[in-house]
Amino acid sequence: MISVALKFLPEKDIAPKIIASGEGFLGDKIYQIAKKKNIPIHKDPILSKALSNLPIDSEIPVSLYKAVALVFAFVYKIENRLK
């Protein structure tokens, strides 16, 4: 499994940043931590693979903005439903 954790603070960041990434054991660990902390999880193996090739703490490239925007829309929808 490939897992990638993203962070985006609109008031501070220009684009979302990759804060964790891993495959295999590390990918499973990232997934387990997110699940344990009730962090929304969106499964997209193709996007995860593309993002996993980028360095930690790097902003996502413009070419992936649309795909990542869909992930954040999913997260915001879940968060609003929980409120």
N, C-alpha and C positions, 0 to 999 in steps of 0.2 A: 504494500500500500504506500502511496505517496501522499504526504500531508503537507500543506502549506498554510501558515498562519499569516493573516494580513492585519494591518493596523492603519486606520485613517482618522485623523483629527482634522476636519475641514478648516478649523480656525488656525491651524498650524501647518498642515501638510498641503503640498501642491497635488500630490497623488498618493494613493495607498502604497504602503511599504511592506515588504516581506520581513516579518520578524522571526519566523522559524520555518524550517523546511527540512524534510527528511524522507527517506525511503526505507522500506523494510522495517526493521526493529524500531528505528528512530521515528519513522512515519507513524507506526502503530502507537508509539509513546505520545507523540503530539496529539493524535486523535483521542487517546484515552484521557489526557489532561484536559483537552477542550470539553469532552463529554462530562468529566467529573466537575468541571467548573461551570457547567451549563452555558458554554459558549456555543452560539449557533453554528451548526455544521452543514455545509453545502457540498455535496459530492459531485465533482466534475473531473474525472480522470484526465481528460485532455488538457483542461486548463491547469490542473495541478502539475502535470508533466511540464508544460510550458513555463510555469512560474518557478518550478523547482530548479530550473537551469540558471536562474538569476541569483546573484549574491544576496546574502542576508543584509538587511538594512537598506536595500536599494528600492527605489521607486519602481512601480510597474511601468513598462514601456507603453507609449501611446497606442501601439498596435493591440494592446490587451485591455484598453480602457472599457470598451463596450462589454466584453465578457465579464470583467470584474465588477462593472456597474450592476450587472444582473445579479451577481452574488450579494452585493451590498443592498440591493433592493429586496432580496430575499430576507436578509438579516433584519432590515428595518421593519419589514412586514411582520416577522416573528416577534420582534421586540414590541411593536405597537399592539399586537394581539395579546401579549402578556400583561400589558398595562391596564 
